[in-house]
Amino acid sequence: MSNLIKGKKHDWETVIGLEIHAQVKSNSKLFSSSSTTFGSKPNSQVSLVDAAMPGMLPVINKYCIEQAIKTGIGLNAKINNYSIFDRKNYFYADLPQGYQISQYKHPIVGEGKVTIDFKDGSSKDIRIVRLHLEQDAGKSLHDQNPTKTYVDLNRSGVALMEIVSEPDIRNADEAGLYINKIRSILMYLDTCDGNMQEGSLRADVNISVRKPGDDYGTRCEIKNLNSIKFIKQAINYEVKRQIEVLEEGGVIEQNTLLFNTSTGKTRPMRSKEEAHDYRYFPDPDLLPLVIGQSEIENLKNEIPELPDDRKKRYINEYNLSNYDASVLTSDKSVSDFFDSVIKVDSRLKKSSKIVVNWITSELFSLLNENDLEINNSPITPENLGKLVKLIIDDVISGKIAKDVLLEMFKTKKDPDKIIEDKGLKQVTDTSLIETIVDDVIDENHKMVDQYLLGKDKLLGFFVGQAMKKSKGKANPKILNEILKEKLSKKN
């Protein structure tokens, strides 16, 4: 599929690079022992270091360093044995030092790549430039007082991993897939909780457009997007805006933009800074970070099964399609749920496609309707496994199984108990099904005549009538066989 966008005068190509800010999952901050708990009372988790009191010196949190290295390994990236913390100078009310401790020329993690998968089974590699560690700023609160701005420093000093991509992304959908994949890897590694609503994961998006084959255009950066939906909306709006400006003979100015989620439009925040504007220099209070190869190897041994590895296992062991395996592994809690369902009975391994359908279609639908995540599902993996087993054993039909699933969701009951209480077991007694079929044929002589004249599609009508009489309990396979046999004898 072409990534070109048709303007009024020319075809255009979008060029997108992302800077993802992922909060390191740790109990304390990058350079102090203050708590990182979300939602605490303002300024209740601020040490003298976080508040930048004179004479206070930062001390590196070893655990945050290890979390960054693990993330680098998960991103198939080069781990640098030597890295430096720099001071990035800028002035905001919620940045008490007047600088941010970050990394620039010598980051902890170098070049890497992640693979994104498309619905048609194809895939694409997105290159990563680097991952560097930095401390977060505080938060300015503008809506607490009509004439004043308050500052909450609870977030000040929290460890962030900034993951910078090459400009390899070509549209909003690819950007969404890329962020989803990064989020998935971080959550498998347990190095970030991936909670975009709480700001644990947010992104800055760099966007430019060009005519095919031209050099890169002038880029604009949209700051602090914390939802994949808004990231895609912001990209689509900004691409359209830039194309319109260029086709009218205008020039794109390099700006930092904000995205208004109410209007769906971007607006200028400030002119885009370059690295020299920040006057980076090594932080004199922190020695260079030297990591031994043996430490890196030890951390490699702690890396769990990651999305791509799990996807390969699903394809090889369960014969799932690339797309089904990608859907399952895009969220660790979903793939963990699937693994638990498969373990309920050895026969479910051969029926893994049915299990996938019941999770991604029926269960997802109920969860979405009730605004629930799968790890809060009222239906346990064990009970879903039992339900699928009842279907493949022909104890209940797929249609009845949907009703049972809804009852399981409402009551958290075992499917066997629901089927027993409601008398929902599938009828497999051939003599009883024959009686039902005879009644249907006797009541529909005209339809039988039309069927015998060649209208084969009417078989579905007879099946429907028979299922209605059996209250949906007749075994469909047996019912079809008996119907065909009895109708053929009428010929």
Secondary structure as UniProt FT lines:
FT   STRAND          5..6
FT   STRAND          11..23
FT   TURN            38..39
FT   TURN            42..43
FT   TURN            48..52
FT   TURN            54..55
FT   HELIX           62..74
FT   TURN            75..76
FT   STRAND          82..83
FT   STRAND          86..89
FT   TURN            93..94
FT   TURN            96..97
FT   STRAND          99..102
FT   STRAND          112..117
FT   TURN            119..120
FT   STRAND          123..135
FT   STRAND          139..141
FT   STRAND          150..152
FT   TURN            154..157
FT   STRAND          159..165
FT   HELIX           172..189
FT   TURN            196..199
FT   STRAND          201..210
FT   TURN            212..213
FT   STRAND          220..225
FT   HELIX           228..247
FT   TURN            248..249
FT   STRAND          255..260
FT   TURN            261..264
FT   STRAND          265..271
FT   HELIX           275..278
FT   STRAND          281..282
FT   TURN            284..285
FT   STRAND          289..290
FT   HELIX           293..300
FT   TURN            301..302
FT   HELIX           307..318
FT   HELIX           322..329
FT   HELIX           332..342
FT   TURN            343..344
FT   HELIX           346..349
FT   TURN            350..351
FT   HELIX           352..357
FT   HELIX           358..363
FT   HELIX           364..369
FT   TURN            370..371
FT   HELIX           374..376
FT   HELIX           381..392
FT   TURN            393..394
FT   HELIX           398..411
FT   HELIX           415..422
FT   HELIX           430..443
FT   HELIX           445..452
FT   TURN            453..454
FT   HELIX           456..458
FT   HELIX           459..469
FT   TURN            470..472
FT   HELIX           476..489
//
